[in-house]
Amino acid sequence: MKRSFLIILFTLSVAISDWAQAPQPSGSLTAKQWQHLVTALEREDWVTAERLSWGYLALVKTDDATRARGRLRYMYLYSAAGKVSKGKMTYAALARRIRTFAGKEVVFPYRPVSNECHGGDSNIICKGQDASRLLIVGTNRDRSTIHDFEYIKLREPLDFEENDGKQAAIVGHIDSISPNPNRSRALILRVYVSNAYLTVRDAP
């Protein structure tokens, strides 16, 4: 859904402002650097977004209170999948770059929670097999490409009825990432995350 995609970008922009106002340890990114990355994502400039997020991951050596590396891992996965979908990156190159991601923290952007997901819904937090398992279909703006299926196991079940319509960010650890063995440009990745928890807030 286009609105959901724009909500993700909006919350990223707000987060950048919050991070910039907090004390930053040595090696942290500036607000301007974050903004360059978010702008590339907003424009669906996957080549630039992939380059920036990969470079920033190398620049930020240790994590801090903002969980910058976890956020950058998600941004990298999302933009690299977009780059593959456009034929600008091979599956082999993608696999080489993400091979060290397993076991690392990943931070997902705020997305709407829905108690009534339907086939074709994208960029929305949906219930998986039960309330402690989430499924998110991450797509581009016009939903022509599925960047990834995100399978998330929570520490505690989520009350979908109580949180329906709210936004939630997810923090967890990557179990594995599976590039599409068929090397399709329509569906790129499956990402499996466990030991996850949510930060929930009201929709803007």
C-alpha positions as CSV (number, residue, x, y, z in Angstrom):
1,M,0.0,0.0,0.0
2,K,1.4,3.4,-1.0
3,R,0.3,5.0,2.2
4,S,2.1,2.4,4.3
5,F,5.3,2.9,2.3
6,L,5.1,6.7,2.8
7,I,4.5,6.2,6.6
8,I,7.8,4.2,6.7
9,L,9.7,7.0,5.0
10,F,8.1,9.6,7.3
11,T,9.0,7.8,10.4
12,L,12.6,7.3,9.2
13,S,12.8,11.1,8.7
14,V,11.5,11.8,12.2
15,A,13.9,9.3,13.6
16,I,16.8,11.0,11.9
17,S,15.9,14.3,13.6
18,D,15.7,12.5,17.0
19,W,19.0,10.8,16.5
20,A,20.7,14.1,15.5
21,Q,19.6,15.8,18.7
22,A,21.0,13.0,20.9
23,P,24.7,12.9,22.0
24,Q,26.6,11.0,19.3
25,P,29.6,8.7,20.0
26,S,32.6,8.8,17.8
27,G,32.0,7.1,14.5
28,S,28.3,7.8,14.4
29,L,26.6,9.2,11.3
30,T,25.5,12.8,11.0
31,A,21.9,13.8,10.4
32,K,23.0,14.8,6.9
33,Q,24.4,11.4,6.1
34,W,21.1,9.7,7.4
35,Q,19.1,12.1,5.2
36,H,21.1,11.3,2.1
37,L,20.2,7.6,2.7
38,V,16.5,8.2,3.4
39,T,16.3,10.5,0.3
40,A,17.7,7.7,-1.9
41,L,15.2,5.2,-0.4
42,E,12.3,7.6,-0.9
43,R,13.3,8.1,-4.6
44,E,13.8,4.3,-4.9
45,D,17.3,5.0,-6.0
46,W,18.4,1.6,-5.0
47,V,22.0,1.9,-6.4
48,T,22.7,4.9,-4.2
49,A,20.8,3.6,-1.2
50,E,22.7,0.3,-1.4
51,R,26.0,2.1,-1.7
52,L,25.4,4.4,1.2
53,S,24.0,1.9,3.6
54,W,26.9,-0.5,2.9
55,G,29.4,2.3,3.4
56,Y,27.8,3.5,6.5
57,L,27.8,0.0,8.0
58,A,31.6,0.0,7.5
59,L,31.8,3.5,9.1
60,V,29.8,2.7,12.2
61,K,32.1,0.2,13.9
62,T,30.1,-0.2,17.2
63,D,26.5,0.1,18.0
64,D,25.0,2.8,20.3
65,A,21.6,3.7,21.9
66,T,20.2,4.5,18.5
67,R,20.9,0.9,17.3
68,A,22.4,2.5,14.1
69,R,23.9,-0.7,12.8
70,G,20.7,-2.7,13.2
71,R,18.8,0.1,11.3
72,L,21.5,0.1,8.6
73,R,21.3,-3.7,8.2
74,Y,17.6,-3.4,7.4
75,M,18.1,-0.5,5.0
76,Y,20.9,-2.4,3.3
77,L,18.7,-5.5,2.8
78,Y,15.8,-3.4,1.5
79,S,17.9,-1.4,-0.9
80,A,20.1,-4.3,-2.1
81,A,16.9,-6.2,-2.9
82,G,15.7,-3.3,-4.9
83,K,19.0,-3.1,-6.7
84,V,18.8,-6.8,-7.6
85,S,15.2,-6.3,-8.8
86,K,16.5,-3.7,-11.3
87,G,19.2,-6.0,-12.6
88,K,21.9,-3.7,-11.1
89,M,23.3,-6.3,-8.8
90,T,23.7,-10.1,-9.1
91,Y,22.4,-12.6,-6.6
92,A,25.9,-13.8,-6.1
93,A,27.1,-10.3,-5.1
94,L,24.1,-10.0,-2.8
95,A,24.9,-13.3,-1.1
96,R,28.5,-12.3,-0.5
97,R,27.5,-9.0,1.2
98,I,24.8,-10.5,3.5
99,R,26.6,-13.6,4.5
100,T,27.7,-12.1,7.8
101,F,24.3,-10.8,8.8
102,A,23.1,-14.0,10.4
103,G,23.2,-13.7,14.2
104,K,23.3,-9.9,14.1
105,E,20.6,-7.4,15.3
106,V,18.2,-5.8,12.8
107,V,15.9,-2.9,13.4
108,F,12.7,-2.7,11.3
109,P,11.1,0.7,10.7
110,Y,7.7,1.6,12.1
111,R,4.9,0.1,10.2
112,P,1.1,-0.2,10.7
113,V,-0.2,-3.1,12.6
114,S,-3.3,-4.8,11.1
115,N,-5.7,-7.2,12.7
116,E,-7.3,-8.0,9.4
117,C,-4.6,-8.5,6.8
118,H,-5.6,-9.6,3.3
119,G,-3.8,-11.2,0.4
120,G,-1.8,-8.5,-1.4
121,D,-1.2,-6.3,1.7
122,S,2.3,-5.1,1.9
123,N,4.5,-3.1,4.3
124,I,2.0,-4.0,7.1
125,I,2.6,-6.0,10.2
126,C,0.4,-9.1,9.9
127,K,-0.2,-12.1,12.1
128,G,1.7,-15.3,11.1
129,Q,0.8,-18.7,12.3
130,D,-0.1,-17.3,15.7
131,A,0.2,-14.0,17.7
132,S,3.8,-14.6,18.5
133,R,4.8,-14.8,14.8
134,L,4.6,-11.9,12.4
135,L,4.7,-11.8,8.6
136,I,5.6,-8.7,6.7
137,V,5.7,-8.4,2.9
138,G,8.2,-5.7,2.1
139,T,7.7,-4.2,-1.3
140,N,8.5,-1.1,-3.4
141,R,6.1,1.8,-3.6
142,D,3.9,0.4,-6.5
143,R,4.1,-3.2,-5.1
144,S,5.6,-4.4,-8.4
145,T,8.5,-6.1,-6.6
146,I,8.6,-8.0,-3.3
147,H,11.9,-7.1,-1.7
148,D,11.4,-9.6,1.0
149,F,9.2,-11.8,3.1
150,E,10.0,-11.1,6.7
151,Y,9.2,-13.9,9.2
152,I,9.5,-12.7,12.8
153,K,9.3,-14.7,16.0
154,L,8.4,-12.5,19.0
155,R,9.5,-13.0,22.6
156,E,5.9,-12.4,23.7
157,P,2.6,-12.6,21.7
158,L,1.2,-9.4,20.2
159,D,-2.4,-8.4,21.0
160,F,-3.4,-7.6,17.4
161,E,-6.9,-6.4,18.4
162,E,-5.6,-3.9,20.9
163,N,-2.9,-2.6,18.6
164,D,-4.8,-2.6,15.4
165,G,-4.0,0.6,13.5
166,K,-1.1,1.5,15.6
167,Q,2.5,1.6,14.4
168,A,5.3,-0.8,15.6
169,A,9.0,-1.0,15.1
170,I,10.6,-4.3,15.6
171,V,14.0,-5.2,17.0
172,G,15.3,-8.8,16.7
173,H,18.2,-11.0,15.6
174,I,18.6,-12.4,12.1
175,D,18.4,-16.2,12.1
176,S,19.0,-16.5,8.3
177,I,18.5,-14.8,5.0
178,S,17.5,-16.8,1.9
179,P,17.9,-15.2,-1.5
180,N,15.4,-16.6,-4.0
181,P,17.0,-19.7,-5.5
182,N,15.1,-19.0,-8.8
183,R,16.9,-15.7,-9.0
184,S,13.7,-13.9,-9.8
185,R,13.5,-10.1,-10.0
186,A,10.0,-10.2,-8.7
187,L,10.8,-11.7,-5.3
188,I,14.3,-11.3,-3.9
189,L,14.7,-12.4,-0.2
190,R,13.2,-14.3,2.7
191,V,14.4,-12.9,6.1
192,Y,14.0,-14.9,9.3
193,V,14.2,-13.1,12.6
194,S,13.8,-14.3,16.2
195,N,14.0,-13.1,19.8
196,A,12.1,-10.0,18.6
197,Y,10.2,-7.3,20.5
198,L,8.1,-4.3,19.4
199,T,7.9,-0.7,20.3
200,V,4.3,0.4,19.6
201,R,3.0,3.9,19.2
202,D,-0.2,5.5,18.0
203,A,-0.4,6.3,14.3
204,P,0.4,10.0,13.4
